């Protein structure tokens, strides 16, 4: 069937959807500089955290240890083997098919949803491999420099393949075939397919799971160093595990996100998914690597409440929006949903602020970092970055929606006057 072959199914709605190329991000060169700066910060952060005595040492030439950054054949093979495992699992592990939201070009895709089962299989396989001695639980910690370099190289190579593939594509939809450095950065195709899978949707699987695997490898090293697991490390591991498991449990919700339905797939998302997410999102675990502190009960309760508050807002808001898109009659907080012009939801969380889900995401980020307290800026890199990103994205979304919905958007803003934080912003 077309579903099993993974064909793109054309939407029966013949309405010609307008695409405004001006909505695409500009100044690709500046953003490439941001990537270079991000890589530099990651490298410095890792090394400074592992070599806290560096500033007191006069043996500077050995600080960098360049040979540890040059992958061996084994280290080059780790990431492709991991991705191949997930690729094969995506076909073999049972799941169900979910019709995604209409894409920018008017088409839609039926995605095979089996991410949570694949997550369980992946982590069960990792535990079995360490239990039977195939490799050490600290393998990602032991090889993280070379793995980091190799994933950067593979992300670049995949981006080149995607760029060439998009340039050779004959029937380009509106917004595709950008060309040049901008096309390499943003992507040439909206929904590229490689080896029978929608690569943009699939690429988040190795990304999110690698974050979890790095966390567990750092947990193993933490135990090896201390002989026990500190309370802050326990809290961070629980919080991140909940977040990752929840992502795959609700994997179908990703099919209606902006990244999937409207963003081309190029270096920006390829590198962001596979390098930025697993290596930056785990900065708290790196910081807590040698931590041997313990929290009082009140500290555990307070930190947990912050995380649970963010999680409840983030998941609750996204769930309400997803269910409303697929069934506008789904009850929200026990009531019939209300929407401006039948399209802009103003019930539940969405009646409190126009991007309340962003607020929940930021609070989640704070919850990840709170176990580290405030002794260093390093574990706060993620929530700081996330706040800047989402505040900027909220402003960008506001202008896009105003152009798309026109006077309906003005009515919506009057009904829901707050952007992200009720009564404040």
Buried (B, 14 or more C-beta within 10 A) or exposed (E): EEEEEBEBEEBEEEEEEEBEEEBBEEEBEEBBEEBEEBBEBBBEBBBBBBBEEEEEEEEEEEEEEEEEEEBEEEBBEBBEEBBEBBBEBBBEBEBEBBBBBBBBBBBBBBBBBBBBBBBEBBBEEBEEBBEEEEBBBBBBBBBBBBBBBBBBEBBBEBBEBBBEBBBEBEEBBBBBBBEEBBBBBBBBBBBBBBEBBBBBBBBBBBBBBBBBBBBBBBBBBBBEEBEEBBBBBBBBBEBBBBBBBBBBEBBBBBBBBEBBBBBBBBBBBBBBBBBBBBBBBBBBBBBBBBBBEEBEEEBBEEBBEBBBBBBBBBBBBBBBBBBBBEEEEBEBEEEEBBBBEEEBBBBBBBBBBBBBBBBBBBBBBBBBBBBBBEEEEBBBBBBBBBBEEBBEEBEEBBEBBBEEBEEBBEBBBEEBEBBBBBEEE
